């Protein structure tokens, strides 16, 4: 009887064990933590603009080290869930990093290492961000609605590569485009004048950017400037007056005497005495200013060197609106200047105080050749031609 009970008990144990095998799979063994490093190299070297990164699957990070060839540790941030780590600065030019990470998972601790080398540029170049006056843009400064953004590179660059890394952001947004004057010089403007009381942010994201054969950008730059009220002066040779508008309202009308026309040859250079028609912007204000005809090639008979009050420069080749008391008799009826716009003392002083850099001066109905971009005539280029002057995509 006892023997039967024992055998029955053994049979019951075997059945229970057999049921366990059928109803439940023990599953695969636990997987170890897996560590990956970034960034992936674009070629034999890593882009210096990218940041170092570490990620772990099936685990959490215990420690991360990125050390460059000098022994300096690359600072970084470990995510709250301890599954990722990122450096807080780009990898930079010409570094070789040794990275080490330790992660823990279901099977315990895992250690992984990695090395990466960043680009060491053969040559670096920089860019100056300026207005049409060729003065550097200064954070927070105010310009007129005729502001032209000028990017001047230290040396010739690949236009398409450079333009991809030059950004202009307006608030409120308006469409605009770059126009390349040369391989070193690009100008940006909207189709029409800037909106009054807007802002313009210019960013040159050049650090790490390839800008030509062996040429890389030296640094990133960013500057924001303000646009003031809309101030436009219209000088019309038909009336020989300059009418000044602010936000569309006429605020002053001033008689003027413009370029007398004709010209002369000085050496091998022909000098025109017309005031070129076109859209100018205010480049500088100078009080007083020394005007020397030799600066634009006029020497000998007919040359001059005089000190003038209230000079408002509107072209790179020396066209000003300025005071000239001796031509008051001609202002409003006769053109007697070599190209400048003469004003009476009261009008010249008022205009000097009222107008600012980037404000617009439109010269209409004069003779001679139109204003060129080299003189400061960016706004005179038709929009379709301006857009065609951008770098090909």
Buried (B, 14 or more C-beta within 10 A) or exposed (E): EEEEEEEEEEEEEEEEEEEEEEEEEEEEEEEBBBBBBBBEEEEEBBBBBBBBBBBBEBBBBBEBBBBBEEEEEBEBEBEEEBBBBBBEEBBBBBBBBBBBBBBBBEEEEBEBEBEBBBBEBEEBBBBBBBBBBEBEBEEEBBBBBBBBBBBBBBEBBBBEBBBBBBEBEBEEEBEBBBBBBEBBBBBBBBEEBBBBBBBBBBBBBBBBBBBBEEBBBBEBBEBBBEBBEBBBBBBBBEBBBBBBBBEEEEEBEBBBBBBBBEBBEBEEEEBBBBBBBBBBBBBBBBBEBEBBBEEBBBEEEEEEEEEBBBBBBBBBBBBBBBBBEEBBEBBBEEBBBBBBBBBBEEBBBBBBEBBBBBBBBBBEEBBBEEBBBEBBBBBBBEEEEBBEBBBEE
